């Protein structure tokens, strides 16, 4: 039993070490990446570690012309089997980075809660000094994704399928916030 307790303490120390390393990497990141990481933290379920993961895996979000292109690039769109006039949609394609997909799905789980801004999310938004436009996009995401979760649950969908659909739409809001935050930071640099 004592060995298990020591292992839990050891893993907790490793987690603290890696979180400190992520904090350091974010502080040393270029200003345009830091701006996007901070802006993404306005979303529910997206704290600094998740935001840093998203930005490091995707790079510049402005390289995608629309959110649908980003969703397809990350494998969060339905596969398709077409023949003649028949179109059959299947499970998600799972192309792209599996780790990013996992992070997005984990963030998607938080949208089954009522859309409000309290606790850690409220403090995070105040401390980061986010723009009103970013807060408005995040607020719209909270309402839309919560409503989508409830609608799909009422239809009897499997919870894992619901959260995958939420993650897909969340990626669209991430694109909107990133597309908003990147040009502002680039304008400040020039």
C-alpha positions in Angstrom: 0.0 0.0 0.0 2.9 2.3 0.8 4.4 1.7 -2.6 1.2 2.7 -4.3 1.0 5.9 -2.2 4.6 6.8 -3.1 3.8 6.2 -6.8 0.8 8.5 -6.6 2.9 11.2 -5.0 5.6 10.7 -7.6 3.2 11.1 -10.5 1.7 14.2 -8.9 5.2 15.7 -8.7 5.8 14.8 -12.4 2.5 16.5 -13.3 3.6 19.7 -11.5 7.0 19.6 -13.2 5.4 19.3 -16.7 2.8 22.0 -15.9 5.7 24.3 -14.9 7.5 23.4 -18.2 4.4 24.3 -20.2 4.1 27.6 -18.3 7.7 28.4 -19.2 7.2 27.4 -22.8 4.2 29.7 -23.1 6.1 32.6 -21.5 8.9 32.1 -24.1 6.6 31.6 -27.1 6.4 34.3 -29.8 3.8 37.1 -29.0 1.4 35.9 -31.8 1.2 32.4 -30.3 0.9 33.7 -26.8 -2.0 35.9 -27.9 -3.9 33.0 -29.4 -3.2 30.7 -26.4 -4.6 33.4 -24.1 -7.6 34.0 -26.3 -8.5 30.3 -26.5 -8.7 30.2 -22.7 -11.9 32.2 -22.9 -13.6 28.9 -24.0 -15.0 26.5 -21.4 -12.9 23.4 -21.0 -9.8 25.1 -22.5 -7.2 26.1 -19.9 -3.6 26.9 -20.6 -2.4 23.3 -21.1 -5.2 22.6 -23.6 -4.8 25.9 -25.4 -1.0 25.4 -25.7 -1.6 21.9 -27.0 -4.1 23.2 -29.6 -1.7 25.9 -30.8 1.3 23.7 -30.9 -0.5 21.0 -32.9 -2.2 23.3 -35.3 0.2 26.2 -35.7 -1.2 29.3 -37.3 -5.0 29.0 -37.5 -5.1 31.7 -40.2 -3.7 29.2 -42.7 -7.2 27.6 -42.9 -9.6 29.7 -44.9 -12.7 28.5 -43.0 -13.5 26.2 -40.0 -14.8 23.4 -42.2 -11.3 23.1 -43.8 -9.8 22.9 -40.3 -12.3 20.2 -39.2 -11.5 18.1 -42.2 -7.8 18.5 -41.7 -8.1 17.2 -38.1 -10.4 14.3 -38.9 -13.5 15.4 -37.1 -15.8 15.1 -40.2 -17.9 12.2 -41.2 -16.5 9.7 -43.6 -18.4 9.2 -46.8 -19.1 6.2 -49.0 -20.8 7.3 -52.3 -21.8 5.2 -55.2 -24.1 6.6 -57.9 -26.8 8.7 -56.4 -26.4 7.2 -52.9 -24.4 9.0 -50.2 -23.7 7.1 -47.0 -22.1 8.9 -44.1 -20.0 6.9 -41.6 -17.9 7.5 -38.5 -15.4 10.3 -38.3 -12.4 10.0 -40.6 -9.8 10.2 -37.7 -7.2 11.6 -40.1 -4.7 14.0 -38.6 -3.4 14.2 -35.1 -5.0 11.8 -32.6 -3.6 13.7 -29.6 -5.3 16.9 -30.7 -8.6 15.1 -31.3 -8.3 13.6 -27.8 -7.8 17.1 -26.3 -10.7 18.5 -28.2 -13.0 15.7 -27.1 -12.0 16.1 -23.5 -12.7 19.8 -23.7 -16.1 19.0 -25.3 -17.3 17.1 -22.2 -17.6 20.4 -20.3 -20.4 21.7 -22.6 -23.0 19.4 -21.0 -23.1 22.0 -18.1 -25.3 25.1 -18.2 -23.7 28.0 -20.1 -22.4 30.4 -17.5 -19.2 32.1 -16.5 -18.2 31.4 -12.9 -15.3 30.2 -10.8 -12.0 29.5 -12.6 -13.3 30.5 -16.0 -14.4 33.9 -14.8 -11.0 34.5 -13.0 -9.1 33.3 -16.1 -11.1 35.7 -18.3 -10.4 38.7 -16.0 -6.7 37.9 -15.4 -6.0 37.5 -19.1 -7.7 40.8 -20.1 -9.5 39.3 -23.1 -11.2 41.4 -25.7 -14.9 41.8 -25.8 -15.0 40.1 -29.2 -13.2 37.0 -27.9 -15.5 36.9 -24.9 -18.6 37.2 -27.2 -17.4 34.3 -29.4 -16.8 32.1 -26.2 -20.2 33.0 -24.9 -21.8 32.1 -28.2 -19.9 28.8 -28.1 -21.2 28.0 -24.6 -24.8 28.5 -25.6 -24.6 26.8 -29.0 -22.6 23.8 -27.8 -24.7 23.3 -24.7 -27.9 23.4 -26.8 -26.4 21.0 -29.3 -25.5 18.6 -26.5 -29.0 18.7 -25.1 -30.6 18.3 -28.5 -28.5 15.2 -29.4 -29.0 13.7 -26.0 -32.8 14.1 -26.4 -32.6 12.2 -29.7 -31.0 9.3 -27.8 -27.5 9.6 -29.3 -24.6 7.9 -27.6 -22.7 10.3 -25.3 -19.4 9.6 -27.0 -20.9 10.5 -30.3 -22.4 13.6 -28.8 -19.1 14.8 -27.4 -17.3 14.1 -30.7 -19.9 16.3 -32.5 -19.4 19.0 -29.8 -15.6 18.7 -30.3 -16.1 19.2 -34.1 -18.1 22.4 -33.5 -15.7 23.5 -30.8 -12.9 23.4 -33.3 -15.0 25.9 -35.4 -15.1 28.3 -32.5 -11.4 27.8 -31.9 -10.8 28.8 -35.5 -13.0 31.9 -35.0 -11.1 33.0 -31.9 -7.7 32.2 -33.5 -8.6 34.0 -36.7 -9.6 37.0 -34.6 -6.6 36.9 -32.2 -3.8 36.4 -34.8 -4.5 39.5 -37.0 -4.7 41.7 -33.9 -1.4 40.5 -32.7 0.2 40.9 -36.2 -1.2 44.5 -36.4 0.3 45.3 -33.0 3.7 43.9 -34.1 3.7 46.1 -37.3 
